[in-house]
């Protein structure tokens, strides 16, 4: 287990996901908490429900802070102490081994209550567990495997540097493209599909896999409906008022419709900027590994960049050597 330090950040999630899709009500009320592994010079982001002001307001204050000494959490800790029980540790536990990020609906907190007879674990929400640890002065821990998979390096002294834009306090920083060689399977990538008129997803006629440092998007039925994309999305802050280029090698097998690279910028309110999206399509049929490249501008109000591969119709498209970079000066869209 890795003992981490709680670092609250004044940043709230946008009301829509970076790809422009509607999110549940709780999504737009999440607040970023950074769990810092100071010894390992790394940190992992945790999104918690910002509506619990009484709980999250306690984070960042030392245990026994006089300003909050009359709160309900402090009262609970005092009552536990009177009963001969103390909070020994709080462990942040994901719901499964493959959750893509730590947030309120993917993690819980296991609180260790130590008594003379031994320690008894109690599972509570992540928000409550973190606040209880802050009040009781108990250590917060994350499994080593979780830190190894989700934490990002912190090269300098500023633990928030990987999560905040330089010189813009409180603003989210672009998450670097991750797992571009697919050495970690499809982690950080997602499969999405178009929709029928009745709202049912058509993407179920497609599947995706990763192996040998490449990703595969393929039709699963002879006559697939709609289209599908295998994409990764990052925030656009560091690319605003410039352009991005997505490139990679594609191999096509039995393409009957359209397939190729996909790159798009996302508008501030989630609507796709159609004039700022593009693709590099393969020819119908089959082809060996060939380099493809597509460039789009990112407007000053852009919030997200989505990149990957797309497929409409029968066939199979593969991607390897994927790169997302700033567009070279003079590069045409």
KOLMARTI-644292 format. One record per residue (C-alpha): residue in three letters; x, y, z. Coordinates in Angstrom, 1 decimal, padded with zeros to 4 digits. Layout:
<sites>
<site><aa>ALA</aa><east>X</east><north>Y</north><up>Z</up></site>
...
</sites>
This chain:
<sites>
<site><aa>UNK</aa><east>000.0</east><north>000.0</north><up>000.0</up></site>
<site><aa>UNK</aa><east>001.1</east><north>003.6</north><up>-000.8</up></site>
<site><aa>UNK</aa><east>000.4</east><north>006.3</north><up>001.8</up></site>
<site><aa>UNK</aa><east>-000.7</east><north>009.4</north><up>000.0</up></site>
<site><aa>UNK</aa><east>-001.3</east><north>013.1</north><up>000.9</up></site>
<site><aa>UNK</aa><east>-004.7</east><north>014.7</north><up>000.2</up></site>
<site><aa>UNK</aa><east>-004.4</east><north>017.8</north><up>-002.0</up></site>
<site><aa>UNK</aa><east>-007.7</east><north>019.5</north><up>-002.7</up></site>
<site><aa>UNK</aa><east>-008.0</east><north>021.4</north><up>-006.0</up></site>
<site><aa>UNK</aa><east>-010.5</east><north>024.2</north><up>-006.8</up></site>
<site><aa>UNK</aa><east>-011.6</east><north>022.7</north><up>-010.1</up></site>
<site><aa>UNK</aa><east>-015.0</east><north>021.4</north><up>-011.1</up></site>
<site><aa>UNK</aa><east>-015.8</east><north>019.1</north><up>-014.0</up></site>
<site><aa>UNK</aa><east>-017.6</east><north>020.7</north><up>-017.0</up></site>
<site><aa>UNK</aa><east>-021.2</east><north>019.8</north><up>-017.5</up></site>
<site><aa>UNK</aa><east>-020.5</east><north>017.7</north><up>-020.6</up></site>
<site><aa>UNK</aa><east>-017.9</east><north>015.2</north><up>-021.4</up></site>
<site><aa>UNK</aa><east>-015.0</east><north>016.2</north><up>-023.6</up></site>
<site><aa>UNK</aa><east>-016.6</east><north>014.4</north><up>-026.6</up></site>
<site><aa>UNK</aa><east>-019.8</east><north>016.5</north><up>-026.2</up></site>
<site><aa>UNK</aa><east>-022.0</east><north>013.8</north><up>-024.8</up></site>
<site><aa>UNK</aa><east>-024.5</east><north>014.4</north><up>-022.0</up></site>
<site><aa>UNK</aa><east>-023.3</east><north>013.1</north><up>-018.6</up></site>
<site><aa>UNK</aa><east>-025.3</east><north>012.2</north><up>-015.5</up></site>
<site><aa>UNK</aa><east>-026.2</east><north>015.0</north><up>-013.1</up></site>
<site><aa>UNK</aa><east>-023.5</east><north>014.0</north><up>-010.6</up></site>
<site><aa>UNK</aa><east>-020.7</east><north>014.5</north><up>-013.3</up></site>
<site><aa>UNK</aa><east>-020.9</east><north>018.3</north><up>-013.3</up></site>
<site><aa>UNK</aa><east>-020.7</east><north>018.4</north><up>-009.5</up></site>
<site><aa>UNK</aa><east>-017.4</east><north>016.6</north><up>-009.2</up></site>
<site><aa>UNK</aa><east>-014.4</east><north>018.2</north><up>-007.7</up></site>
<site><aa>UNK</aa><east>-010.8</east><north>017.2</north><up>-008.2</up></site>
<site><aa>UNK</aa><east>-008.7</east><north>015.8</north><up>-005.3</up></site>
<site><aa>UNK</aa><east>-005.1</east><north>014.9</north><up>-005.9</up></site>
<site><aa>UNK</aa><east>-003.7</east><north>012.0</north><up>-004.0</up></site>
<site><aa>UNK</aa><east>000.1</east><north>012.6</north><up>-003.8</up></site>
<site><aa>UNK</aa><east>002.7</east><north>010.0</north><up>-003.3</up></site>
<site><aa>UNK</aa><east>005.5</east><north>012.4</north><up>-002.3</up></site>
<site><aa>UNK</aa><east>008.1</east><north>009.6</north><up>-001.8</up></site>
<site><aa>UNK</aa><east>007.5</east><north>008.3</north><up>-005.3</up></site>
<site><aa>UNK</aa><east>007.2</east><north>011.7</north><up>-006.9</up></site>
<site><aa>UNK</aa><east>003.8</east><north>010.9</north><up>-008.5</up></site>
<site><aa>UNK</aa><east>000.1</east><north>011.6</north><up>-008.0</up></site>
<site><aa>UNK</aa><east>-003.3</east><north>010.3</north><up>-009.0</up></site>
<site><aa>UNK</aa><east>-006.4</east><north>012.4</north><up>-009.6</up></site>
<site><aa>UNK</aa><east>-009.6</east><north>011.5</north><up>-007.7</up></site>
<site><aa>UNK</aa><east>-013.0</east><north>013.1</north><up>-008.7</up></site>
<site><aa>UNK</aa><east>-015.4</east><north>013.4</north><up>-005.8</up></site>
<site><aa>UNK</aa><east>-018.9</east><north>014.8</north><up>-005.4</up></site>
<site><aa>UNK</aa><east>-018.5</east><north>018.6</north><up>-004.8</up></site>
<site><aa>UNK</aa><east>-022.0</east><north>018.9</north><up>-003.2</up></site>
<site><aa>UNK</aa><east>-020.7</east><north>017.5</north><up>000.1</up></site>
<site><aa>UNK</aa><east>-019.5</east><north>020.9</north><up>001.2</up></site>
<site><aa>UNK</aa><east>-019.3</east><north>019.9</north><up>004.8</up></site>
<site><aa>UNK</aa><east>-017.1</east><north>017.0</north><up>004.0</up></site>
<site><aa>UNK</aa><east>-014.8</east><north>018.4</north><up>001.3</up></site>
<site><aa>UNK</aa><east>-014.4</east><north>021.7</north><up>003.2</up></site>
<site><aa>UNK</aa><east>-012.5</east><north>019.7</north><up>005.8</up></site>
<site><aa>UNK</aa><east>-009.8</east><north>018.6</north><up>003.4</up></site>
<site><aa>UNK</aa><east>-006.6</east><north>020.4</north><up>003.5</up></site>
<site><aa>UNK</aa><east>-007.0</east><north>021.5</north><up>007.2</up></site>
<site><aa>UNK</aa><east>-004.9</east><north>019.9</north><up>009.9</up></site>
<site><aa>UNK</aa><east>-006.5</east><north>017.5</north><up>012.3</up></site>
<site><aa>UNK</aa><east>-008.0</east><north>019.3</north><up>015.3</up></site>
<site><aa>UNK</aa><east>-008.3</east><north>022.6</north><up>013.4</up></site>
<site><aa>UNK</aa><east>-010.2</east><north>024.9</north><up>015.8</up></site>
<site><aa>UNK</aa><east>-012.3</east><north>026.4</north><up>013.0</up></site>
<site><aa>UNK</aa><east>-013.9</east><north>023.0</north><up>012.3</up></site>
<site><aa>UNK</aa><east>-013.7</east><north>021.5</north><up>015.8</up></site>
<site><aa>UNK</aa><east>-017.5</east><north>021.6</north><up>016.3</up></site>
<site><aa>UNK</aa><east>-018.3</east><north>019.8</north><up>013.1</up></site>
<site><aa>UNK</aa><east>-020.2</east><north>016.5</north><up>012.9</up></site>
<site><aa>UNK</aa><east>-017.1</east><north>014.6</north><up>011.8</up></site>
<site><aa>UNK</aa><east>-015.1</east><north>015.9</north><up>014.7</up></site>
<site><aa>UNK</aa><east>-018.0</east><north>014.9</north><up>017.0</up></site>
<site><aa>UNK</aa><east>-018.0</east><north>011.4</north><up>015.4</up></site>
<site><aa>UNK</aa><east>-014.3</east><north>011.0</north><up>016.0</up></site>
<site><aa>UNK</aa><east>-014.6</east><north>012.1</north><up>019.6</up></site>
<site><aa>UNK</aa><east>-017.4</east><north>009.6</north><up>020.2</up></site>
<site><aa>UNK</aa><east>-015.3</east><north>006.8</north><up>018.6</up></site>
<site><aa>UNK</aa><east>-012.5</east><north>007.7</north><up>020.9</up></site>
<site><aa>UNK</aa><east>-014.7</east><north>007.7</north><up>024.0</up></site>
<site><aa>UNK</aa><east>-015.8</east><north>004.2</north><up>023.0</up></site>
<site><aa>UNK</aa><east>-012.2</east><north>003.0</north><up>022.7</up></site>
<site><aa>UNK</aa><east>-012.2</east><north>003.1</north><up>018.9</up></site>
<site><aa>UNK</aa><east>-009.9</east><north>005.1</north><up>016.6</up></site>
<site><aa>UNK</aa><east>-009.6</east><north>005.5</north><up>012.8</up></site>
<site><aa>UNK</aa><east>-006.4</east><north>003.6</north><up>012.0</up></site>
<site><aa>UNK</aa><east>-006.3</east><north>004.2</north><up>008.2</up></site>
<site><aa>UNK</aa><east>-008.5</east><north>004.9</north><up>005.2</up></site>
<site><aa>UNK</aa><east>-007.9</east><north>002.9</north><up>002.0</up></site>
<site><aa>UNK</aa><east>-009.2</east><north>004.1</north><up>-001.3</up></site>
<site><aa>UNK</aa><east>-010.4</east><north>001.1</north><up>-003.2</up></site>
<site><aa>UNK</aa><east>-011.5</east><north>000.9</north><up>-006.9</up></site>
<site><aa>UNK</aa><east>-014.6</east><north>-001.1</north><up>-007.7</up></site>
<site><aa>UNK</aa><east>-012.5</east><north>-003.3</north><up>-010.1</up></site>
<site><aa>UNK</aa><east>-009.0</east><north>-003.7</north><up>-011.3</up></site>
<site><aa>UNK</aa><east>-009.6</east><north>-001.9</north><up>-014.6</up></site>
<site><aa>UNK</aa><east>-011.4</east><north>001.3</north><up>-013.7</up></site>
<site><aa>UNK</aa><east>-010.1</east><north>004.0</north><up>-016.1</up></site>
<site><aa>UNK</aa><east>-010.0</east><north>006.7</north><up>-013.4</up></site>
<site><aa>UNK</aa><east>-010.8</east><north>007.2</north><up>-009.8</up></site>
<site><aa>UNK</aa><east>-014.1</east><north>009.0</north><up>-009.1</up></site>
<site><aa>UNK</aa><east>-017.1</east><north>008.8</north><up>-006.8</up></site>
<site><aa>UNK</aa><east>-018.8</east><north>006.0</north><up>-008.8</up></site>
<site><aa>UNK</aa><east>-015.7</east><north>003.9</north><up>-009.3</up></site>
<site><aa>UNK</aa><east>-014.1</east><north>003.9</north><up>-005.8</up></site>
<site><aa>UNK</aa><east>-015.1</east><north>003.5</north><up>-002.1</up></site>
<site><aa>UNK</aa><east>-013.2</east><north>004.2</north><up>001.1</up></site>
<site><aa>UNK</aa><east>-012.4</east><north>001.3</north><up>003.5</up></site>
<site><aa>UNK</aa><east>-012.1</east><north>002.8</north><up>007.0</up></site>
<site><aa>UNK</aa><east>-010.1</east><north>000.8</north><up>009.5</up></site>
<site><aa>UNK</aa><east>-011.7</east><north>001.1</north><up>013.0</up></site>
<site><aa>UNK</aa><east>-009.2</east><north>-000.1</north><up>015.6</up></site>
<site><aa>UNK</aa><east>-010.3</east><north>-001.4</north><up>019.0</up></site>
<site><aa>UNK</aa><east>-008.8</east><north>-003.5</north><up>021.7</up></site>
<site><aa>UNK</aa><east>-010.2</east><north>-006.6</north><up>020.1</up></site>
<site><aa>UNK</aa><east>-008.7</east><north>-005.8</north><up>016.7</up></site>
<site><aa>UNK</aa><east>-009.4</east><north>-003.7</north><up>013.6</up></site>
<site><aa>UNK</aa><east>-012.7</east><north>-003.8</north><up>011.8</up></site>
<site><aa>UNK</aa><east>-013.1</east><north>-002.4</north><up>008.3</up></site>
<site><aa>UNK</aa><east>-016.1</east><north>-000.2</north><up>007.4</up></site>
<site><aa>UNK</aa><east>-016.9</east><north>000.8</north><up>003.8</up></site>
<site><aa>UNK</aa><east>-018.0</east><north>004.4</north><up>003.1</up></site>
<site><aa>UNK</aa><east>-018.0</east><north>006.8</north><up>000.2</up></site>
<site><aa>UNK</aa><east>-014.7</east><north>008.2</north><up>-000.9</up></site>
<site><aa>UNK</aa><east>-015.8</east><north>011.7</north><up>000.1</up></site>
<site><aa>UNK</aa><east>-016.7</east><north>010.7</north><up>003.7</up></site>
<site><aa>UNK</aa><east>-013.6</east><north>008.5</north><up>004.0</up></site>
<site><aa>UNK</aa><east>-011.2</east><north>011.3</north><up>003.0</up></site>
<site><aa>UNK</aa><east>-012.8</east><north>013.8</north><up>005.3</up></site>
<site><aa>UNK</aa><east>-012.8</east><north>011.3</north><up>008.2</up></site>
<site><aa>UNK</aa><east>-009.1</east><north>010.7</north><up>007.6</up></site>
<site><aa>UNK</aa><east>-008.4</east><north>014.5</north><up>007.7</up></site>
<site><aa>UNK</aa><east>-010.3</east><north>014.9</north><up>010.9</up></site>
<site><aa>UNK</aa><east>-008.8</east><north>011.9</north><up>012.7</up></site>
<site><aa>UNK</aa><east>-005.3</east><north>012.5</north><up>011.3</up></site>
<site><aa>UNK</aa><east>-005.3</east><north>009.0</north><up>009.9</up></site>
<site><aa>UNK</aa><east>-003.2</east><north>007.9</north><up>006.9</up></site>
<site><aa>UNK</aa><east>-004.8</east><north>007.6</north><up>003.5</up></site>
<site><aa>UNK</aa><east>-003.6</east><north>004.7</north><up>001.4</up></site>
<site><aa>UNK</aa><east>-003.9</east><north>003.5</north><up>-002.2</up></site>
<site><aa>UNK</aa><east>-002.9</east><north>000.0</north><up>-003.5</up></site>
<site><aa>UNK</aa><east>000.5</east><north>000.0</north><up>-005.1</up></site>
<site><aa>UNK</aa><east>-001.0</east><north>-001.6</north><up>-008.3</up></site>
<site><aa>UNK</aa><east>-003.5</east><north>001.2</north><up>-008.6</up></site>
<site><aa>UNK</aa><east>-000.8</east><north>003.9</north><up>-008.2</up></site>
<site><aa>UNK</aa><east>001.4</east><north>002.1</north><up>-010.8</up></site>
<site><aa>UNK</aa><east>-001.5</east><north>002.1</north><up>-013.3</up></site>
<site><aa>UNK</aa><east>-003.1</east><north>005.5</north><up>-012.8</up></site>
<site><aa>UNK</aa><east>-000.6</east><north>007.8</north><up>-011.2</up></site>
<site><aa>UNK</aa><east>001.3</east><north>010.4</north><up>-013.3</up></site>
<site><aa>UNK</aa><east>004.9</east><north>011.5</north><up>-012.6</up></site>
<site><aa>UNK</aa><east>005.5</east><north>014.8</north><up>-010.8</up></site>
<site><aa>UNK</aa><east>009.0</east><north>015.8</north><up>-011.8</up></site>
<site><aa>UNK</aa><east>009.2</east><north>019.0</north><up>-009.8</up></site>
<site><aa>UNK</aa><east>008.1</east><north>020.3</north><up>-006.4</up></site>
<site><aa>UNK</aa><east>004.7</east><north>021.4</north><up>-007.5</up></site>
<site><aa>UNK</aa><east>002.4</east><north>018.4</north><up>-006.9</up></site>
<site><aa>UNK</aa><east>-000.4</east><north>020.0</north><up>-008.9</up></site>
<site><aa>UNK</aa><east>001.7</east><north>020.8</north><up>-012.0</up></site>
<site><aa>UNK</aa><east>000.5</east><north>017.7</north><up>-014.0</up></site>
<site><aa>UNK</aa><east>-003.1</east><north>018.8</north><up>-013.4</up></site>
<site><aa>UNK</aa><east>-003.1</east><north>022.6</north><up>-013.8</up></site>
<site><aa>UNK</aa><east>-002.0</east><north>024.8</north><up>-016.7</up></site>
<site><aa>UNK</aa><east>001.1</east><north>026.8</north><up>-016.0</up></site>
<site><aa>UNK</aa><east>000.3</east><north>030.4</north><up>-015.0</up></site>
<site><aa>UNK</aa><east>-003.4</east><north>029.7</north><up>-014.9</up></site>
<site><aa>UNK</aa><east>-004.3</east><north>028.7</north><up>-011.3</up></site>
<site><aa>UNK</aa><east>-007.4</east><north>026.7</north><up>-011.0</up></site>
<site><aa>UNK</aa><east>-007.7</east><north>025.8</north><up>-014.7</up></site>
<site><aa>UNK</aa><east>-007.5</east><north>022.2</north><up>-015.9</up></site>
<site><aa>UNK</aa><east>-004.4</east><north>021.1</north><up>-017.7</up></site>
<site><aa>UNK</aa><east>-004.3</east><north>018.9</north><up>-020.8</up></site>
<site><aa>UNK</aa><east>-003.8</east><north>015.3</north><up>-020.0</up></site>
<site><aa>UNK</aa><east>-001.1</east><north>013.9</north><up>-022.3</up></site>
<site><aa>UNK</aa><east>-002.2</east><north>011.3</north><up>-024.8</up></site>
<site><aa>UNK</aa><east>-001.6</east><north>007.9</north><up>-023.0</up></site>
<site><aa>UNK</aa><east>-001.1</east><north>004.3</north><up>-024.0</up></site>
<site><aa>UNK</aa><east>-000.5</east><north>005.3</north><up>-027.6</up></site>
<site><aa>UNK</aa><east>001.4</east><north>002.1</north><up>-028.3</up></site>
<site><aa>UNK</aa><east>-001.4</east><north>000.0</north><up>-026.8</up></site>
<site><aa>UNK</aa><east>001.1</east><north>-001.7</north><up>-024.5</up></site>
<site><aa>UNK</aa><east>-001.6</east><north>-001.5</north><up>-021.8</up></site>
<site><aa>UNK</aa><east>-004.3</east><north>-003.0</north><up>-023.9</up></site>
<site><aa>UNK</aa><east>-007.1</east><north>-000.4</north><up>-024.6</up></site>
<site><aa>UNK</aa><east>-006.7</east><north>001.5</north><up>-021.4</up></site>
<site><aa>UNK</aa><east>-007.6</east><north>005.2</north><up>-021.9</up></site>
<site><aa>UNK</aa><east>-009.3</east><north>004.3</north><up>-025.2</up></site>
<site><aa>UNK</aa><east>-013.1</east><north>003.9</north><up>-025.7</up></site>
<site><aa>UNK</aa><east>-015.4</east><north>002.4</north><up>-028.2</up></site>
<site><aa>UNK</aa><east>-018.3</east><north>004.5</north><up>-029.3</up></site>
<site><aa>UNK</aa><east>-020.9</east><north>004.1</north><up>-032.0</up></site>
<site><aa>UNK</aa><east>-023.5</east><north>006.0</north><up>-034.0</up></site>
<site><aa>UNK</aa><east>-027.2</east><north>005.7</north><up>-033.2</up></site>
<site><aa>UNK</aa><east>-030.4</east><north>004.7</north><up>-034.9</up></site>
<site><aa>UNK</aa><east>-033.4</east><north>007.0</north><up>-035.1</up></site>
<site><aa>UNK</aa><east>-034.9</east><north>005.3</north><up>-032.0</up></site>
<site><aa>UNK</aa><east>-031.8</east><north>006.1</north><up>-030.0</up></site>
<site><aa>UNK</aa><east>-030.4</east><north>002.6</north><up>-029.8</up></site>
<site><aa>UNK</aa><east>-026.7</east><north>002.3</north><up>-030.3</up></site>
<site><aa>UNK</aa><east>-025.4</east><north>000.9</north><up>-033.6</up></site>
<site><aa>UNK</aa><east>-021.9</east><north>000.5</north><up>-032.3</up></site>
<site><aa>UNK</aa><east>-022.8</east><north>-003.0</north><up>-030.9</up></site>
<site><aa>UNK</aa><east>-022.1</east><north>-004.3</north><up>-034.4</up></site>
<site><aa>UNK</aa><east>-018.4</east><north>-003.5</north><up>-033.9</up></site>
<site><aa>UNK</aa><east>-015.7</east><north>-004.7</north><up>-031.5</up></site>
<site><aa>UNK</aa><east>-012.1</east><north>-003.6</north><up>-030.6</up></site>
<site><aa>UNK</aa><east>-009.0</east><north>-005.3</north><up>-029.4</up></site>
<site><aa>UNK</aa><east>-005.3</east><north>-004.5</north><up>-028.8</up></site>
<site><aa>UNK</aa><east>-002.3</east><north>-006.7</north><up>-029.3</up></site>
<site><aa>UNK</aa><east>001.3</east><north>-006.4</north><up>-030.6</up></site>
<site><aa>UNK</aa><east>001.4</east><north>-002.6</north><up>-030.1</up></site>
<site><aa>UNK</aa><east>-001.6</east><north>-002.0</north><up>-032.3</up></site>
<site><aa>UNK</aa><east>-005.4</east><north>-001.6</north><up>-032.0</up></site>
<site><aa>UNK</aa><east>-008.1</east><north>-003.3</north><up>-034.1</up></site>
<site><aa>UNK</aa><east>-011.6</east><north>-002.0</north><up>-034.9</up></site>
<site><aa>UNK</aa><east>-013.7</east><north>-004.5</north><up>-036.7</up></site>
<site><aa>UNK</aa><east>-017.3</east><north>-005.3</north><up>-037.7</up></site>
<site><aa>UNK</aa><east>-018.8</east><north>-008.3</north><up>-035.9</up></site>
<site><aa>UNK</aa><east>-021.7</east><north>-009.0</north><up>-038.2</up></site>
<site><aa>UNK</aa><east>-021.8</east><north>-009.3</north><up>-042.1</up></site>
<site><aa>UNK</aa><east>-023.9</east><north>-006.2</north><up>-042.5</up></site>
<site><aa>UNK</aa><east>-023.1</east><north>-003.8</north><up>-039.6</up></site>
<site><aa>UNK</aa><east>-025.4</east><north>-000.9</north><up>-038.9</up></site>
<site><aa>UNK</aa><east>-024.1</east><north>002.7</north><up>-038.4</up></site>
<site><aa>UNK</aa><east>-020.4</east><north>003.3</north><up>-037.6</up></site>
<site><aa>UNK</aa><east>-018.0</east><north>003.1</north><up>-034.7</up></site>
<site><aa>UNK</aa><east>-014.9</east><north>004.9</north><up>-033.5</up></site>
<site><aa>UNK</aa><east>-012.1</east><north>003.8</north><up>-031.1</up></site>
<site><aa>UNK</aa><east>-011.0</east><north>007.1</north><up>-029.6</up></site>
<site><aa>UNK</aa><east>-009.1</east><north>008.8</north><up>-026.8</up></site>
<site><aa>UNK</aa><east>-010.0</east><north>012.3</north><up>-025.6</up></site>
<site><aa>UNK</aa><east>-007.8</east><north>014.8</north><up>-023.9</up></site>
<site><aa>UNK</aa><east>-008.4</east><north>018.4</north><up>-022.8</up></site>
<site><aa>UNK</aa><east>-007.5</east><north>021.1</north><up>-025.3</up></site>
<site><aa>UNK</aa><east>-006.0</east><north>023.9</north><up>-023.2</up></site>
<site><aa>UNK</aa><east>-002.4</east><north>023.6</north><up>-024.4</up></site>
<site><aa>UNK</aa><east>-003.5</east><north>023.5</north><up>-028.0</up></site>
<site><aa>UNK</aa><east>-005.9</east><north>026.4</north><up>-028.2</up></site>
<site><aa>UNK</aa><east>-005.5</east><north>028.9</north><up>-031.1</up></site>
<site><aa>UNK</aa><east>-003.1</east><north>026.5</north><up>-032.8</up></site>
<site><aa>UNK</aa><east>-003.6</east><north>023.1</north><up>-034.5</up></site>
<site><aa>UNK</aa><east>-003.0</east><north>019.4</north><up>-033.8</up></site>
<site><aa>UNK</aa><east>-001.9</east><north>016.6</north><up>-036.1</up></site>
<site><aa>UNK</aa><east>-002.8</east><north>012.9</north><up>-035.5</up></site>
<site><aa>UNK</aa><east>-000.8</east><north>010.4</north><up>-037.5</up></site>
<site><aa>UNK</aa><east>-000.3</east><north>006.7</north><up>-037.5</up></site>
<site><aa>UNK</aa><east>000.0</east><north>003.6</north><up>-039.6</up></site>
<site><aa>UNK</aa><east>-003.2</east><north>001.9</north><up>-040.8</up></site>
<site><aa>UNK</aa><east>-003.8</east><north>-001.6</north><up>-042.2</up></site>
<site><aa>UNK</aa><east>-007.2</east><north>-002.4</north><up>-043.8</up></site>
<site><aa>UNK</aa><east>-008.8</east><north>-005.7</north><up>-044.4</up></site>
<site><aa>UNK</aa><east>-012.0</east><north>-006.1</north><up>-046.5</up></site>
<site><aa>UNK</aa><east>-013.2</east><north>-002.5</north><up>-046.1</up></site>
<site><aa>UNK</aa><east>-016.6</east><north>-002.1</north><up>-047.7</up></site>
<site><aa>UNK</aa><east>-017.5</east><north>001.4</north><up>-046.5</up></site>
<site><aa>UNK</aa><east>-015.3</east><north>004.1</north><up>-044.9</up></site>
<site><aa>UNK</aa><east>-012.4</east><north>003.6</north><up>-042.5</up></site>
<site><aa>UNK</aa><east>-009.5</east><north>005.7</north><up>-041.4</up></site>
<site><aa>UNK</aa><east>-008.0</east><north>008.1</north><up>-038.8</up></site>
<site><aa>UNK</aa><east>-010.5</east><north>010.4</north><up>-036.9</up></site>
<site><aa>UNK</aa><east>-009.6</east><north>013.7</north><up>-035.3</up></site>
<site><aa>UNK</aa><east>-012.0</east><north>016.4</north><up>-034.0</up></site>
<site><aa>UNK</aa><east>-012.0</east><north>019.5</north><up>-031.7</up></site>
<site><aa>UNK</aa><east>-014.9</east><north>019.9</north><up>-029.2</up></site>
<site><aa>UNK</aa><east>-016.7</east><north>023.1</north><up>-028.5</up></site>
<site><aa>UNK</aa><east>-017.1</east><north>024.7</north><up>-025.1</up></site>
<site><aa>UNK</aa><east>-020.7</east><north>023.5</north><up>-024.6</up></site>
<site><aa>UNK</aa><east>-020.0</east><north>020.1</north><up>-026.0</up></site>
<site><aa>UNK</aa><east>-021.2</east><north>020.5</north><up>-029.5</up></site>
<site><aa>UNK</aa><east>-018.9</east><north>019.0</north><up>-032.1</up></site>
<site><aa>UNK</aa><east>-017.2</east><north>021.7</north><up>-034.2</up></site>
<site><aa>UNK</aa><east>-017.9</east><north>020.2</north><up>-037.6</up></site>
<site><aa>UNK</aa><east>-015.6</east><north>022.6</north><up>-039.4</up></site>
<site><aa>UNK</aa><east>-012.8</east><north>021.5</north><up>-037.1</up></site>
<site><aa>UNK</aa><east>-013.0</east><north>017.8</north><up>-037.5</up></site>
<site><aa>UNK</aa><east>-011.3</east><north>015.6</north><up>-040.1</up></site>
<site><aa>UNK</aa><east>-010.3</east><north>012.2</north><up>-041.2</up></site>
<site><aa>UNK</aa><east>-007.8</east><north>010.4</north><up>-043.4</up></site>
<site><aa>UNK</aa><east>-009.6</east><north>007.5</north><up>-045.1</up></site>
<site><aa>UNK</aa><east>-008.3</east><north>004.3</north><up>-046.5</up></site>
<site><aa>UNK</aa><east>-009.3</east><north>003.0</north><up>-049.9</up></site>
<site><aa>UNK</aa><east>-012.0</east><north>000.3</north><up>-050.1</up></site>
<site><aa>UNK</aa><east>-010.7</east><north>-003.2</north><up>-049.9</up></site>
<site><aa>UNK</aa><east>-007.5</east><north>-004.3</north><up>-048.2</up></site>
<site><aa>UNK</aa><east>-004.1</east><north>-002.6</north><up>-047.8</up></site>
<site><aa>UNK</aa><east>-000.8</east><north>-003.1</north><up>-045.9</up></site>
<site><aa>UNK</aa><east>000.5</east><north>-000.8</north><up>-043.2</up></site>
<site><aa>UNK</aa><east>000.5</east><north>002.8</north><up>-044.6</up></site>
<site><aa>UNK</aa><east>001.2</east><north>006.1</north><up>-042.9</up></site>
<site><aa>UNK</aa><east>-001.8</east><north>008.4</north><up>-042.6</up></site>
<site><aa>UNK</aa><east>-002.0</east><north>011.9</north><up>-041.1</up></site>
<site><aa>UNK</aa><east>-004.8</east><north>014.4</north><up>-040.4</up></site>
<site><aa>UNK</aa><east>-004.6</east><north>018.0</north><up>-039.0</up></site>
<site><aa>UNK</aa><east>-007.3</east><north>020.3</north><up>-037.6</up></site>
<site><aa>UNK</aa><east>-007.2</east><north>023.7</north><up>-036.0</up></site>
<site><aa>UNK</aa><east>-008.2</east><north>024.1</north><up>-032.3</up></site>
<site><aa>UNK</aa><east>-010.1</east><north>027.3</north><up>-031.6</up></site>
<site><aa>UNK</aa><east>-009.5</east><north>029.4</north><up>-028.6</up></site>
<site><aa>UNK</aa><east>-012.7</east><north>028.2</north><up>-027.0</up></site>
<site><aa>UNK</aa><east>-012.0</east><north>024.5</north><up>-027.6</up></site>
<site><aa>UNK</aa><east>-012.3</east><north>022.2</north><up>-024.6</up></site>
<site><aa>UNK</aa><east>-011.3</east><north>018.8</north><up>-025.9</up></site>
<site><aa>UNK</aa><east>-009.5</east><north>016.9</north><up>-028.6</up></site>
<site><aa>UNK</aa><east>-010.7</east><north>013.5</north><up>-029.7</up></site>
<site><aa>UNK</aa><east>-008.6</east><north>011.2</north><up>-031.9</up></site>
<site><aa>UNK</aa><east>-008.6</east><north>007.6</north><up>-033.0</up></site>
<site><aa>UNK</aa><east>-009.9</east><north>005.4</north><up>-035.8</up></site>
<site><aa>UNK</aa><east>-013.3</east><north>005.0</north><up>-037.4</up></site>
<site><aa>UNK</aa><east>-015.1</east><north>002.3</north><up>-039.3</up></site>
<site><aa>UNK</aa><east>-018.5</east><north>002.3</north><up>-041.1</up></site>
<site><aa>UNK</aa><east>-019.5</east><north>-000.9</north><up>-042.7</up></site>
<site><aa>UNK</aa><east>-017.9</east><north>-004.3</north><up>-043.1</up></site>
<site><aa>UNK</aa><east>-014.2</east><north>-004.9</north><up>-042.6</up></site>
<site><aa>UNK</aa><east>-011.4</east><north>-004.3</north><up>-040.2</up></site>
<site><aa>UNK</aa><east>-009.0</east><north>-001.4</north><up>-039.6</up></site>
<site><aa>UNK</aa><east>-005.8</east><north>-001.5</north><up>-037.5</up></site>
<site><aa>UNK</aa><east>-003.7</east><north>001.3</north><up>-036.0</up></site>
<site><aa>UNK</aa><east>-000.1</east><north>001.4</north><up>-034.8</up></site>
<site><aa>UNK</aa><east>002.5</east><north>004.0</north><up>-034.2</up></site>
<site><aa>UNK</aa><east>-000.1</east><north>006.6</north><up>-033.2</up></site>
<site><aa>UNK</aa><east>001.1</east><north>010.1</north><up>-032.4</up></site>
<site><aa>UNK</aa><east>-000.7</east><north>013.4</north><up>-031.5</up></site>
<site><aa>UNK</aa><east>001.4</east><north>016.5</north><up>-031.8</up></site>
<site><aa>UNK</aa><east>001.2</east><north>020.2</north><up>-032.4</up></site>
<site><aa>UNK</aa><east>000.7</east><north>020.9</north><up>-036.0</up></site>
<site><aa>UNK</aa><east>003.8</east><north>022.1</north><up>-037.9</up></site>
<site><aa>UNK</aa><east>003.5</east><north>025.7</north><up>-039.1</up></site>
<site><aa>UNK</aa><east>001.9</east><north>025.9</north><up>-042.5</up></site>
<site><aa>UNK</aa><east>000.3</east><north>022.4</north><up>-042.3</up></site>
<site><aa>UNK</aa><east>-003.0</east><north>022.3</north><up>-044.2</up></site>
<site><aa>UNK</aa><east>-006.1</east><north>021.1</north><up>-042.6</up></site>
</sites>
